[in-house]
């Protein structure tokens, strides 16, 4: 990170990057998608869908599209029949891995308390 902790501590709410971060990765499904791709590499739509069985097809498609538009994942569409699409996390997306790992660990530790 480019700013040191003292500089971050003194930011105003409008300068803080939390709002922007949440606009890009916020919600119920995006962090799970990013975490799954960061741990499992290239995945097809069905593999992501099986990992998150409670997400609807419409919502998963929308979230994948938004993550791709924001440059956090890469979508490769093989122009073939039957259709084949693969997703992988980008270098930019991988910068979120430590945050996602902490979120995962925090949830595991606190979900039954």
TIZA-462023 format. One line per 3 residues: for each residue y, x, z of N, C-alpha, C, CB. Coordinates in pm, whole numbers, padded with zeros to 5 digits. Atoms other than C-alpha are relative to their C-alpha. Glycine has a CB too. Layout:
N
Y/X/Z/Y/X/Z/Y/X/Z/Y/X/Z ~ ...
END
This chain:
113
-00117/00084/00000/00000/00000/00000/00124/00088/00000/00000/-00095/00120 ~ -00118/-00083/00020/00340/00125/-00090/00096/-00003/00117/00071/-00043/-00123 ~ -00092/00008/-00114/00536/00002/00209/-00076/00039/00126/00060/-00143/00014
00067/-00032/-00126/00461/00148/00548/00015/-00117/00098/00059/00131/00061 ~ 00005/00113/-00093/00398/-00076/00846/00135/-00031/00063/-00102/00029/00109 ~ -00132/00025/-00059/00747/-00032/00992/00088/-00079/-00098/00069/00134/00038
-00077/00073/00100/00906/-00149/00666/-00049/-00144/-00012/-00009/00069/-00136 ~ 00057/00134/00011/00669/-00447/00647/00040/-00085/00120/-00153/00008/-00011 ~ -00034/00072/-00123/00741/-00545/01007/00140/-00058/-00005/-00014/00092/00120
-00140/00041/00004/01109/-00580/00925/00036/-00089/-00119/00087/00122/-00002 ~ -00028/00087/00114/01075/-00801/00616/00040/-00140/00047/-00121/-00007/-00092 ~ -00031/00140/-00026/01231/-01145/00610/-00109/-00087/-00063/00142/-00038/-00055
00103/00089/00056/01020/-01448/00521/00007/-00005/-00152/00015/-00141/00058 ~ -00012/00005/00146/01160/-01449/00168/-00045/00131/-00065/00144/-00030/-00039 ~ 00044/-00129/00052/01071/-01080/00125/-00150/00023/00019/00078/00112/00068
00142/-00017/-00031/00720/-01108/00268/-00085/-00047/-00117/-00037/-00078/00129 ~ 00084/00032/00114/00446/-01115/00007/-00109/-00102/00025/-00062/00122/-00049 ~ 00107/00094/-00031/00223/-01367/00184/00006/-00123/-00088/00007/-00041/00147
-00013/00120/00083/00360/-01664/-00009/-00052/00026/-00141/00146/-00046/-00004 ~ 00048/-00033/00134/00299/-01491/-00342/-00152/00019/00000/00069/00128/-00053 ~ 00144/-00024/-00008/-00048/-01375/-00236/-00077/-00131/00006/-00034/00085/00122
00068/00129/-00012/-00147/-01727/-00134/00012/-00082/-00128/00057/-00078/00117 ~ -00013/00074/00126/-00012/-01867/-00461/-00102/00048/-00103/00142/00015/-00056 ~ 00095/-00057/00095/-00252/-01637/-00648/-00145/-00019/00047/00029/00147/-00021
00139/00004/-00049/-00563/-01640/-00424/-00026/-00110/00101/-00036/00133/00062 ~ 00016/00104/-00100/-00505/-01938/-00199/-00094/-00109/-00044/00134/-00060/00033 ~ 00090/00111/00027/-00730/-02236/-00174/-00139/00027/00055/-00007/-00027/-00148
00135/-00006/-00057/-01089/-02299/-00082/-00094/00086/-00083/-00056/-00139/00013 ~ 00101/-00061/00087/-01267/-02147/-00384/00034/00138/-00052/-00023/-00088/-00115 ~ -00036/-00129/00059/-01070/-01850/-00519/-00046/00119/00083/00149/00006/-00020
00048/-00114/-00077/-01143/-01617/-00226/-00152/00017/-00009/00041/-00014/00146 ~ 00146/-00008/00012/-01515/-01702/-00248/-00041/00057/-00135/-00064/-00138/00020 ~ 00030/-00050/00134/-01521/-01639/-00623/00027/00150/-00007/00084/-00074/-00107
-00036/-00142/00004/-01341/-01306/-00585/-00095/00084/00085/00143/00019/00049 ~ 00091/-00074/-00087/-01561/-01196/-00294/-00136/00016/-00067/-00014/-00070/00137 ~ 00130/-00003/00066/-01879/-01288/-00484/-00001/00099/-00116/-00037/-00141/-00051
-00007/-00092/00113/-01770/-01100/-00797/00018/00145/00046/00114/-00039/-00093 ~ -00019/-00137/-00049/-01659/-00798/-00594/-00131/00059/00052/00106/00003/00112 ~ 00127/-00047/-00055/-02007/-00775/-00438/-00113/00002/-00101/-00039/-00086/00117
00113/00019/00091/-02222/-00871/-00736/00026/00039/-00145/-00041/-00141/00003 ~ -00028/-00045/00136/-02050/-00738/-01048/00009/-00115/-00099/-00107/00096/-00045 ~ -00010/00098/00108/-02067/-00924/-01378/-00093/-00118/00028/-00034/00066/-00137
00077/00122/-00027/-02180/-01284/-01335/00032/-00105/-00105/00030/-00054/00142 ~ -00021/00113/00090/-02224/-01586/-01556/00043/-00120/00082/-00128/-00031/-00081 ~ -00051/00120/-00065/-02076/-01926/-01479/-00104/-00062/00094/00044/-00103/-00105
00105/00063/-00079/-02408/-02067/-01354/-00032/00074/00128/-00125/-00013/-00081 ~ 00026/-00080/-00120/-02455/-01780/-01109/00110/-00022/00104/-00009/00149/-00036 ~ -00111/00029/-00092/-02112/-01841/-00960/-00016/-00141/00056/00139/00015/-00072
00020/00140/-00041/-02185/-02215/-00947/-00110/-00012/00105/-00036/-00087/-00123 ~ 00109/00003/-00100/-02512/-02153/-00759/00044/00060/00133/-00123/00076/-00054 ~ -00051/-00060/-00122/-02328/-01932/-00509/00087/-00098/00078/00078/00127/-00032
-00089/00098/-00063/-02079/-02213/-00439/-00047/-00140/-00042/00152/00024/-00040 ~ 00057/00126/00048/-02292/-02528/-00474/00086/-00123/00026/-00132/-00021/00064 ~ -00082/00118/-00032/-02029/-02761/-00325/00124/-00015/-00089/00044/00007/00144
-00115/00010/00089/-01761/-02688/-00588/-00040/-00082/-00122/00052/00141/-00043 ~ 00027/00077/00121/-01736/-02929/-00880/00016/00090/-00123/00095/-00123/-00010 ~ -00013/-00077/00124/-01769/-02800/-01236/00146/00008/-00045/-00085/-00062/-00111
-00140/00004/00040/-01412/-02907/-01312/00084/00097/00083/00057/-00142/00012 ~ -00078/-00086/-00088/-01270/-02727/-01009/-00036/00147/-00021/-00023/-00039/00147 ~ 00040/-00139/00022/-01474/-02410/-01068/00060/00052/-00131/-00153/00013/-00003
-00058/-00041/00128/-01363/-02396/-01432/00149/00025/00012/-00027/-00106/-00107 ~ -00144/-00015/-00020/-01001/-02444/-01328/00032/00126/00079/00057/-00123/00072 ~ -00026/-00117/-00083/-01016/-02176/-01058/-00029/00129/-00076/-00086/-00007/00128
00031/-00118/00079/-01184/-01926/-01291/00110/00026/-00103/-00137/-00016/-00070 ~ -00108/-00013/00099/-00917/-01992/-01555/00126/00056/00066/00030/-00135/-00066 ~ -00120/-00047/-00070/-00635/-01941/-01302/-00015/00146/00042/00028/-00087/00123
00023/-00139/-00040/-00790/-01619/-01168/00009/00094/-00120/-00136/00015/00069 ~ -00008/-00081/00122/-00824/-01488/-01524/00146/00012/-00047/-00087/-00062/-00113 ~ -00142/-00003/00041/-00463/-01585/-01608/00083/00090/00089/00058/-00141/00003
-00072/-00086/-00095/-00345/-01397/-01296/-00049/00144/-00004/-00014/-00055/00140 ~ 00048/-00137/00016/-00540/-01087/-01401/-00093/00049/00109/00115/00091/-00008 ~ 00089/-00041/-00109/-00778/-01089/-01104/-00147/00005/-00043/00016/-00094/00117
00133/-00008/00058/-01092/-01153/-01308/00013/00009/-00151/-00088/-00121/00042 ~ 00005/-00009/00146/-01188/-01088/-01667/-00109/-00093/-00050/-00025/00148/-00048 ~ 00094/00093/00060/-01360/-01352/-01879/-00037/00050/-00138/00060/-00144/-00007
00047/-00042/00131/-01575/-01239/-02170/-00083/-00112/-00060/-00083/00132/00009 ~ 00066/00110/00069/-01677/-01510/-02412/-00074/00055/-00120/00104/-00109/-00043 ~ 00081/-00041/00114/-01965/-01423/-02642/-00007/-00120/-00094/-00144/00047/00045
-00004/00110/00098/-01917/-01637/-02952/-00141/-00018/-00058/00104/00029/-00114 ~ 00138/00022/00044/-02278/-01750/-02980/-00048/-00137/00044/-00093/00110/00056 ~ 00065/00125/-00038/-02503/-02052/-02952/-00136/00037/00057/-00013/-00099/-00123
-00083/00076/-00094/-02592/-02131/-02679/00114/00087/00054/-00085/-00054/00115 ~ -00116/-00075/-00050/-02256/-02034/-02527/-00038/00094/00114/00108/-00097/00047 ~ 00020/-00097/-00108/-02250/-01728/-02305/00136/00053/00040/-00096/00118/-00045
-00126/-00049/-00055/-01955/-01641/-02082/-00032/00080/00126/00100/-00118/00030 ~ 00018/-00083/-00119/-01942/-01362/-01825/00135/00023/00067/-00067/00135/-00037 ~ -00120/-00026/-00079/-01692/-01296/-01548/-00022/00126/00081/00034/-00121/00093
00004/-00117/-00088/-01611/-00976/-01365/00137/00014/00064/-00041/00130/-00077 ~ -00126/-00022/-00070/-01347/-00878/-01115/00070/00119/-00065/-00023/00024/00153 ~ -00078/-00109/00058/-01067/-00657/-01249/00036/00102/00107/00127/-00055/-00068
-00047/-00102/-00093/-00926/-00344/-01092/00105/-00061/00096/00060/00121/-00076 ~ -00101/00068/-00084/-00633/-00554/-00968/-00069/-00091/00101/00098/-00083/-00089 ~ 00074/00086/-00091/-00876/-00805/-00819/-00070/00078/00109/-00101/-00082/-00076
00071/-00082/-00099/-01069/-00527/-00646/00092/00048/00113/-00064/00121/-00068 ~ -00091/-00041/-00108/-00756/-00435/-00450/00000/-00102/00113/00142/00018/-00054 ~ 00010/00103/-00104/-00818/-00760/-00258/-00130/00011/00080/00009/-00137/-00063
00130/-00008/-00067/-01171/-00657/-00152/00009/00024/00150/-00082/00108/-00062 ~ -00007/-00019/-00146/-01072/-00521/00192/00046/-00126/00074/00094/00114/00033 ~ -00050/00124/-00060/-00880/-00842/00269/-00111/-00104/00003/00123/-00054/-00077
00109/00097/00008/-01172/-01057/00154/-00113/00035/00096/-00053/-00009/-00144 ~ 00103/-00043/-00095/-01419/-00850/00358/00040/-00033/00144/-00026/00151/-00015 ~ -00048/00035/-00134/-01205/-00895/00669/-00005/-00150/00023/00143/00052/00021
00007/00146/-00012/-01181/-01269/00604/-00144/-00044/00023/00058/-00068/-00126 ~ 00141/00033/-00015/-01559/-01287/00568/-00048/00035/00142/-00085/00074/-00105 ~ 00044/-00044/-00133/-01621/-01088/00887/00064/-00085/00110/00036/00148/00021
-00068/00082/-00101/-01362/-01288/01083/-00066/-00137/00008/00151/-00014/-00034 ~ 00064/00131/00003/-01521/-01615/00974/-00138/00001/00062/-00008/-00050/-00140 ~ 00134/-00013/-00059/-01870/-01499/01066/00010/00010/00151/-00074/00125/-00057
-00017/-00021/-00144/-01748/-01390/01409/00050/-00124/00072/00094/00114/00024 ~ -00068/00109/-00071/-01544/-01700/01489/-00044/-00141/-00034/00143/00009/-00025 ~ 00032/00137/00042/-01705/-01998/01312/-00078/-00079/00102/-00076/00003/-00127
00077/00073/-00101/-01929/-02087/01606/00065/00002/00138/-00139/00058/00010 ~ -00072/-00006/-00129/-01669/-02033/01881/00083/-00124/00023/00089/00123/00008
END
